[in-house]
Amino acid sequence: MTFAVVGTPGDRRPGLFAAACRSSGLPEPRLIAWTDVLRGAEIALGSGELLRIDSPGEDPEADMLLRGPGDPARVGGGARWHRAFTAALRRLAAAASASGARLLGDVEEIGIMFDKRLSHARMLAAGVPVPPALPGVDGYAALRSRMDEAGERRVFVKPAHGSSASGVVALQTAARRVRAVTSAATTPDGLFNSLRVRAYETEDEVAALIDALAPDGLHVERWLPKATAGGRAFDLRVVVIGGEPTHAVVRTSRHPMTNLHLGGARGDLGAVQRALGEDGWERALDVCARAAACFPGSPMVGVDLLVCMGLKRFAVAEVNAFGDLLPGLTGLPGGPAEGVDTYTAQVGAALAGSGACAT
């Protein structure tokens, strides 16, 4: 069995997957650069080759091909990014079909997972608990109107096609006061990603922020209060491989966003499991499995699970097509991936699915 990986040279993800292949006794995967795919280069695949699609990563050239020229740190351009990305996915699927290669993952599902509106709607239709959404928001005025109609005072405003919390705004309103927490920095040249979470507290600032994000499409949902541990709010990233939750990490933060690159920190999974109890933990994993089941053609889905205050309710905040970058994290004890990382577990699942054996 041989793999080809669409990824970015130098990015950690293809390197970690290659290490998983080597440890499983498989040949080094062949790397196909995202920049070549995005330029429309011919994609040569071998019959029987397994094609894994990985994230474009943070490559400036790939970013330019996806969003157009500009500073890679800017916020925005998500709609153009999504159009270019999904078109490239379809070309990869066509190349795999024409050559007899096998694509690991459904490209249409990957595209849906990169549209928060579509993925939320799909999970809601399947009965997966998700935060209630406010549709039809195309700017700050519409946002405040929808919030008033729904009686909401706390919402998350998310770019429809964003990732890594880029442009995400945690908004609170009360009487004449407004407060927006985000990592997006407002500059004379537009919005830029920052590693520092900041707050905007005037109506004019918040309106300008939301209106700047709106042209690429917005997904707005109720801000559900998260459970806390040690004075820090937390949620869970759960990796589901082959339909079964295999890896989980606790993400804690003093900010509404728990992303590790924004100052979040890994928490004590054992403490969370004990707080939830055996029944609560099983219910949490069941919600993640149900969310992943909405994407049956995807061998791996990363699920961001909200544990609500009181530890009794759960909701899926997002699903991630490339949510397996958790270096050093091994599988849940007693599970099929115990003792191995997310990439080794996926190699094993691919081997089992093909009936092949490592040599």
Legacy VTK file of the C-alpha trace (Angstrom):
# vtk DataFile Version 3.0
C-alpha trace
ASCII
DATASET POLYDATA
POINTS 359 float
0.000 0.000 0.000
1.275 3.472 -0.893
-0.010 6.916 0.033
0.126 10.275 -1.697
-0.556 13.352 0.397
-1.732 16.735 -0.823
-0.125 19.158 1.579
2.410 21.919 2.042
6.158 21.138 2.114
7.555 22.001 5.516
4.160 21.888 7.227
4.003 19.622 10.271
0.989 17.644 9.116
2.521 15.763 6.150
5.643 15.137 8.228
3.657 13.607 11.072
1.648 11.485 8.655
4.875 10.329 6.973
6.265 9.318 10.379
3.084 7.335 11.024
3.503 5.512 7.716
7.127 4.653 8.497
6.248 3.376 11.963
3.580 1.187 10.361
6.102 -0.348 7.951
4.816 1.522 4.908
6.772 3.466 2.287
7.242 7.207 2.635
4.138 8.989 1.292
4.570 10.994 -1.884
3.880 14.686 -1.278
1.846 16.672 -3.818
2.185 20.391 -3.142
-0.999 22.386 -2.698
0.557 25.179 -4.747
0.862 22.848 -7.749
-2.753 21.747 -7.388
-3.982 25.328 -7.064
-2.056 26.401 -10.163
-3.839 23.704 -12.142
-0.817 21.452 -12.676
-1.493 17.924 -13.873
-2.045 15.592 -10.923
-0.337 12.260 -11.546
-1.637 9.438 -9.368
-0.979 5.731 -9.492
-3.625 3.038 -9.740
-4.423 1.815 -6.247
-2.615 4.711 -4.574
-4.377 6.147 -1.525
-4.723 9.924 -1.725
-4.921 11.836 1.541
-5.903 15.502 1.416
-4.347 17.602 4.136
-4.601 21.267 5.051
-2.992 23.930 2.843
-1.413 25.119 6.080
-0.012 28.613 6.424
1.929 28.746 3.170
1.893 32.342 1.830
1.918 31.225 -1.806
-0.981 28.823 -1.303
-2.832 31.558 0.541
-2.307 33.934 -2.391
-3.631 31.346 -4.828
-6.681 30.775 -2.636
-7.544 34.310 -1.487
-5.702 36.476 -3.964
-2.782 38.844 -3.367
-2.448 40.424 0.046
-0.922 40.058 3.468
-1.410 36.453 4.666
-2.211 37.790 8.146
-5.282 39.677 6.946
-8.763 38.642 7.978
-11.209 38.128 5.123
-11.344 36.679 1.653
-12.983 33.536 2.966
-15.598 33.296 0.220
-12.956 33.446 -2.506
-10.806 30.986 -0.519
-13.706 28.549 -0.348
-14.474 28.762 -4.064
-10.847 28.124 -5.030
-10.443 25.389 -2.420
-13.562 23.434 -3.375
-12.710 23.723 -7.084
-9.290 22.225 -6.315
-10.915 19.452 -4.300
-13.105 18.534 -7.257
-10.042 18.409 -9.539
-8.338 16.064 -7.077
-11.393 13.812 -7.000
-11.510 13.713 -10.803
-7.795 12.883 -11.011
-8.185 10.068 -8.497
-11.154 8.642 -10.360
-9.399 8.795 -13.730
-6.235 7.077 -12.471
-7.774 4.405 -10.278
-6.420 5.943 -7.087
-8.566 5.890 -3.960
-9.421 9.172 -2.316
-9.427 9.105 1.490
-12.310 11.434 2.236
-15.296 12.850 0.410
-14.415 16.198 -1.173
-17.977 17.497 -0.973
-18.015 16.804 2.758
-14.706 18.612 3.214
-16.241 21.614 1.454
-19.284 21.521 3.719
-17.124 21.346 6.838
-15.461 24.537 5.632
-18.832 26.307 5.518
-20.102 26.776 9.065
-23.617 27.524 7.875
-23.908 24.296 5.888
-22.275 22.064 8.495
-24.442 23.517 11.264
-27.587 22.949 9.196
-26.571 19.374 8.392
-25.997 18.513 12.043
-29.173 20.254 13.161
-31.206 18.246 10.631
-29.659 15.039 11.993
-30.619 15.875 15.568
-27.101 16.638 16.751
-27.167 19.274 19.519
-25.783 22.558 18.185
-26.137 26.147 19.432
-29.220 27.859 17.975
-28.287 29.962 14.952
-29.497 33.368 13.825
-29.891 33.325 10.021
-29.823 36.175 7.557
-27.162 38.343 9.186
-25.436 40.484 6.571
-24.101 43.277 8.754
-24.229 44.881 12.181
-27.706 46.366 11.819
-29.158 42.994 10.817
-27.243 41.302 13.621
-28.715 43.547 16.307
-32.169 43.173 14.781
-31.945 39.350 14.771
-30.600 39.364 18.328
-33.508 41.520 19.507
-36.045 39.306 17.725
-34.578 36.157 19.293
-34.041 37.708 22.712
-30.307 36.984 22.504
-27.769 39.103 24.340
-24.674 36.949 23.831
-23.678 35.469 20.471
-20.683 34.227 18.568
-20.229 35.825 15.156
-18.111 33.626 12.893
-16.903 34.116 9.324
-18.677 31.386 7.367
-15.443 29.997 5.929
-12.945 30.903 8.639
-10.660 28.644 10.644
-8.353 28.921 13.658
-10.732 31.515 15.172
-9.788 34.028 12.456
-12.328 36.839 12.655
-14.463 35.121 15.307
-16.216 37.635 17.571
-17.770 36.907 20.962
-20.407 39.644 21.299
-22.282 40.734 24.424
-24.939 43.432 24.625
-26.706 44.926 27.628
-28.901 48.011 27.536
-26.700 50.584 25.784
-23.467 48.704 26.314
-21.743 46.440 23.826
-18.556 44.395 24.066
-16.890 42.357 21.326
-13.977 40.044 22.099
-11.857 38.880 19.159
-8.325 38.284 17.965
-8.938 40.495 14.924
-7.013 43.749 15.112
-8.506 46.805 13.421
-5.899 48.805 11.492
-6.050 51.557 8.855
-5.364 48.809 6.284
-8.176 46.543 7.447
-8.538 43.622 9.843
-5.546 41.456 10.702
-5.143 38.296 12.737
-3.385 38.747 16.014
-2.203 36.346 18.687
-3.621 38.753 21.280
-7.298 38.632 22.170
-8.747 42.137 22.540
-12.068 43.809 23.310
-13.960 46.537 21.430
-16.443 48.391 23.599
-17.989 51.188 21.554
-20.920 50.827 19.184
-18.992 52.375 16.321
-16.012 50.029 16.761
-18.161 46.924 16.970
-20.336 47.944 14.022
-17.254 48.574 11.885
-15.831 45.194 12.915
-18.962 43.200 12.042
-19.563 45.125 8.816
-15.979 44.434 7.729
-16.483 40.697 8.256
-19.944 40.477 6.676
-19.168 40.504 2.914
-17.654 36.997 3.080
-20.715 35.600 4.857
-21.426 35.163 8.567
-22.607 32.363 10.801
-24.113 33.608 14.067
-25.069 31.371 16.958
-26.015 31.613 20.614
-23.093 31.936 22.990
-23.601 28.965 25.295
-21.871 29.409 28.679
-19.021 26.900 28.932
-18.232 24.825 31.982
-15.154 25.884 33.926
-12.260 24.109 35.581
-9.761 25.887 37.795
-11.284 29.246 36.919
-10.870 28.688 33.177
-13.584 27.939 30.625
-13.026 24.764 28.643
-14.227 22.779 25.688
-13.085 19.558 24.013
-11.514 18.727 20.682
-12.458 15.124 19.963
-11.048 13.287 16.953
-13.379 10.699 15.454
-11.713 8.103 13.215
-13.763 5.526 11.360
-16.872 6.649 13.230
-15.391 6.148 16.694
-14.001 8.833 19.020
-10.334 7.974 19.456
-8.543 11.067 20.814
-9.615 13.956 23.022
-7.955 17.053 24.382
-9.269 19.615 26.844
-8.759 23.225 25.748
-8.941 25.831 28.502
-8.835 29.605 28.379
-9.672 32.792 30.244
-11.075 34.121 26.949
-14.224 33.032 25.070
-12.023 31.404 22.395
-10.092 28.349 23.615
-7.778 27.938 20.603
-4.324 26.999 21.809
-2.575 29.552 19.587
-4.590 32.325 21.259
-3.318 31.568 24.730
-5.432 28.523 25.440
-3.832 25.616 27.245
-4.379 21.888 27.375
-6.335 20.884 30.439
-6.600 17.741 32.532
-8.714 15.254 30.589
-8.918 12.880 33.531
-10.330 15.624 35.738
-12.999 16.437 33.144
-13.899 12.760 32.796
-14.263 12.450 36.570
-16.374 15.601 36.746
-18.678 14.329 34.005
-18.865 10.817 35.429
-18.929 7.680 33.325
-22.410 8.356 31.962
-21.669 11.982 31.141
-18.408 11.106 29.391
-20.140 8.454 27.287
-22.839 10.952 26.341
-20.175 13.468 25.326
-18.455 10.926 23.080
-21.809 9.861 21.636
-22.564 13.452 20.583
-19.172 13.593 18.835
-19.797 10.294 17.065
-23.211 11.513 15.922
-21.681 14.722 14.586
-19.054 12.773 12.642
-21.763 10.436 11.307
-23.189 13.435 9.437
-20.086 13.120 7.230
-20.008 9.385 6.453
-17.482 9.757 3.630
-14.882 11.344 5.909
-12.571 8.867 7.670
-11.563 11.521 10.215
-13.568 14.391 11.687
-12.372 16.748 14.411
-15.281 17.781 16.626
-15.238 20.868 18.847
-17.573 19.972 21.697
-19.003 22.530 24.095
-19.513 21.267 27.629
-22.157 23.579 28.976
-22.159 25.079 32.446
-23.477 22.517 34.884
-21.818 19.636 32.996
-25.174 18.212 31.909
-25.543 19.443 28.318
-23.323 19.300 25.250
-23.351 21.034 21.884
-21.138 20.831 18.816
-19.578 24.189 18.033
-17.788 23.130 14.847
-16.525 20.175 12.845
-13.069 20.188 11.290
-11.917 18.368 8.179
-8.285 18.804 9.281
-8.746 18.625 13.040
-6.116 15.970 13.748
-3.042 18.146 14.387
-2.565 17.198 18.045
1.149 16.348 18.361
2.037 13.981 21.164
-1.563 13.090 21.987
-2.263 9.372 22.139
-5.607 7.633 21.916
-8.162 7.202 24.660
-7.391 4.318 27.047
-9.275 1.184 26.112
-10.055 2.498 22.645
-8.809 1.342 19.239
-6.124 4.060 19.144
-4.750 3.594 22.644
-1.052 4.409 22.688
-0.850 5.881 19.170
-1.263 9.379 17.763
-4.003 10.595 15.435
-1.958 9.964 12.282
-0.904 6.424 13.180
-4.518 5.652 14.033
-5.620 6.854 10.594
-2.961 4.780 8.845
-4.188 1.756 10.780
-7.794 2.488 9.840
-6.826 2.807 6.163
-4.977 -0.498 6.299
-7.914 -2.225 7.960
-10.345 -0.727 5.479
-8.334 -1.934 2.503
-7.662 -5.393 3.865
-3.943 -4.752 3.343
-1.127 -5.522 5.732
2.000 -3.491 6.389
5.146 -5.089 5.054
LINES 1 360
359 0 1 2 3 4 5 6 7 8 9 10 11 12 13 14 15 16 17 18 19 20 21 22 23 24 25 26 27 28 29 30 31 32 33 34 35 36 37 38 39 40 41 42 43 44 45 46 47 48 49 50 51 52 53 54 55 56 57 58 59 60 61 62 63 64 65 66 67 68 69 70 71 72 73 74 75 76 77 78 79 80 81 82 83 84 85 86 87 88 89 90 91 92 93 94 95 96 97 98 99 100 101 102 103 104 105 106 107 108 109 110 111 112 113 114 115 116 117 118 119 120 121 122 123 124 125 126 127 128 129 130 131 132 133 134 135 136 137 138 139 140 141 142 143 144 145 146 147 148 149 150 151 152 153 154 155 156 157 158 159 160 161 162 163 164 165 166 167 168 169 170 171 172 173 174 175 176 177 178 179 180 181 182 183 184 185 186 187 188 189 190 191 192 193 194 195 196 197 198 199 200 201 202 203 204 205 206 207 208 209 210 211 212 213 214 215 216 217 218 219 220 221 222 223 224 225 226 227 228 229 230 231 232 233 234 235 236 237 238 239 240 241 242 243 244 245 246 247 248 249 250 251 252 253 254 255 256 257 258 259 260 261 262 263 264 265 266 267 268 269 270 271 272 273 274 275 276 277 278 279 280 281 282 283 284 285 286 287 288 289 290 291 292 293 294 295 296 297 298 299 300 301 302 303 304 305 306 307 308 309 310 311 312 313 314 315 316 317 318 319 320 321 322 323 324 325 326 327 328 329 330 331 332 333 334 335 336 337 338 339 340 341 342 343 344 345 346 347 348 349 350 351 352 353 354 355 356 357 358
